Amino acid sequence: MRARLLIIVLGLLALTGCSMTGGGASGEPAANEADATFSLRMIPHHRQTIDIAKVAMERSKDQFVVDVADKIATAESGEIEQMATYLRSWNIQVPGDDPHGTHKMAGMMTAKDVETLKGAQGKQFDDLFLATLSRHLRSGVDMAKDAQAKGEHIGSKALAGKIIVSQSEVLDQISAKQKS
């Protein structure tokens, strides 16, 4: 999947020509391949997080789980819009909403992971949701750190920094909850 994504990004860059090489009138540094790859991977990653968060908000009786799910779904919905805006400004197509097509992408839950979560009940569901969400958010933090290290676009790097901070906070909250 990684090789396929790289081919898509390189193809899109070739089709768009200079759209990602110039910084524009604002003087902002141009976006590079790392910036585009970040948004192209993070959008499906966020969509998957939102999908499992919705399940948690509907099924969990644990207020902590419901609050975490709501917080992360709300934040990530806005971040998806921001990344989609960047992609469109770079003349790159925003990834479609195909939850089954992205299960094999690095950092994503497998179809089996999602089905196992949906099949759990009560405290087992809550514990599995928090463990699954933790793994998923850690992969998102890793992607954001990579974007900060390799990207050039100021907005994209700032968003990556925001994701690192907000998801690390949620990870700390989940860890504290799991220890209590």
C-alpha positions in Angstrom: 0.0 0.0 0.0 2.8 2.4 0.8 4.3 1.9 -2.7 0.9 2.5 -4.3 0.4 5.7 -2.3 3.8 6.9 -3.3 3.0 6.3 -7.0 -0.3 8.1 -6.6 1.4 11.1 -5.0 4.1 11.3 -7.6 1.6 10.9 -10.4 -0.5 13.7 -8.9 2.5 15.9 -8.5 3.5 15.3 -12.1 -0.1 16.2 -13.3 -0.3 19.3 -11.2 3.1 20.7 -12.4 4.1 23.7 -10.4 1.1 23.8 -8.1 3.1 22.4 -5.2 6.5 23.9 -6.0 5.6 27.6 -5.6 4.8 29.2 -2.3 2.2 31.5 -3.7 1.6 35.2 -3.1 1.6 34.7 0.7 5.3 33.8 0.6 4.5 30.6 2.5 6.9 27.7 1.7 5.5 25.3 -0.9 4.2 22.0 0.0 6.3 19.0 -0.8 5.6 15.2 -1.1 5.7 14.7 2.7 3.0 17.3 3.1 0.8 15.7 0.5 1.4 12.2 1.8 0.5 13.3 5.3 -2.9 14.6 4.2 -3.5 11.7 1.9 -2.8 9.2 4.7 -4.2 11.1 7.6 -7.6 11.7 6.1 -8.5 8.0 5.9 -6.9 7.5 9.3 -9.1 10.2 10.9 -12.2 8.8 9.1 -11.6 5.4 10.7 -11.1 7.0 14.1 -14.4 8.8 13.7 -16.2 5.6 12.6 -15.1 3.7 15.8 -15.8 6.8 17.9 -19.4 6.9 16.7 -19.7 3.2 17.7 -18.4 4.1 21.2 -20.7 7.1 21.6 -23.7 4.9 20.7 -22.8 1.8 22.7 -20.7 2.7 25.7 -22.2 3.4 29.1 -18.9 4.7 30.5 -18.9 8.5 30.4 -15.1 8.7 30.0 -15.3 6.5 26.9 -18.2 8.6 25.4 -16.4 11.9 26.2 -13.1 10.7 24.6 -14.9 9.4 21.6 -16.8 12.7 21.1 -13.7 14.8 21.7 -11.6 12.9 19.2 -14.4 12.7 16.5 -15.1 16.4 16.8 -11.4 17.4 16.5 -10.7 15.0 13.7 -13.7 16.1 11.6 -12.3 19.7 11.5 -8.8 18.4 10.8 -10.1 16.4 7.8 -11.6 19.6 6.4 -8.4 21.5 6.8 -6.3 18.7 5.1 -8.9 18.5 2.3 -8.6 22.2 1.7 -4.8 21.9 1.5 -5.1 19.0 -1.0 -7.5 20.9 -3.2 -5.2 24.0 -3.1 -2.4 21.7 -4.3 -4.7 20.3 -7.0 -4.6 16.8 -5.5 -7.8 14.8 -5.2 -9.1 14.3 -1.7 -9.2 10.6 -0.8 -12.6 9.0 -1.1 -14.5 7.6 1.8 -13.8 3.9 1.4 -13.4 2.4 4.9 -12.7 -1.1 3.5 -10.1 0.0 1.0 -7.8 1.5 3.6 -7.6 -1.3 6.2 -4.2 -2.4 4.9 -2.7 1.1 5.0 0.0 1.4 7.8 -1.5 2.6 11.0 -5.0 1.5 10.2 -7.2 -1.0 12.0 -7.9 -4.1 10.1 -11.4 -5.1 9.1 -11.1 -7.9 11.8 -10.1 -5.3 14.4 -13.2 -3.2 13.7 -15.5 -6.3 13.6 -14.0 -7.5 16.9 -14.6 -4.1 18.5 -18.2 -4.0 17.2 -18.9 -7.5 18.6 -17.7 -6.6 22.1 -20.2 -5.6 24.8 -20.1 -3.7 28.1 -16.8 -3.3 29.9 -15.1 -5.6 27.4 -16.2 -3.1 24.6 -14.9 -0.1 26.6 -11.6 -1.7 27.4 -11.1 -2.9 23.8 -12.1 0.5 22.4 -9.6 2.4 24.6 -6.8 -0.1 23.7 -7.7 0.0 20.0 -8.0 3.8 20.0 -4.6 4.1 21.8 -2.8 2.1 19.1 -4.6 4.0 16.4 -3.8 7.4 17.9 -0.1 6.5 18.4 0.2 5.7 14.7 -1.4 9.1 14.0 1.1 10.8 16.2 3.9 9.0 14.4 2.6 10.2 11.0 2.3 13.7 12.3 5.9 13.7 13.6 7.1 12.4 10.2 5.2 15.3 8.5 6.7 17.8 10.8 10.2 16.5 10.2 9.9 16.2 6.4 7.2 18.6 5.4 7.7 22.2 4.2 4.1 23.7 4.2 3.6 25.9 7.2 -0.1 25.1 7.6 0.4 21.4 7.2 3.3 21.3 9.7 1.2 23.4 12.2 -1.7 20.9 11.9 0.7 18.1 12.4 1.9 19.8 15.6 -1.6 20.3 16.8 -2.4 16.6 16.1 0.7 15.5 18.1 -0.3 17.6 21.1 -4.1 16.8 21.1 -3.6 13.1 20.5 -0.8 12.8 23.0 -3.2 14.4 25.6 -5.9 11.8 24.8 -3.3 9.0 25.0 -2.3 10.3 28.4 -5.9 10.4 29.6 -6.6 6.9 28.3 -3.4 5.6 30.0 -4.4 7.2 33.3 -7.9 5.7 33.0 -6.5 2.3 32.3 -4.3 2.4 35.4 -7.1 3.4 37.7 
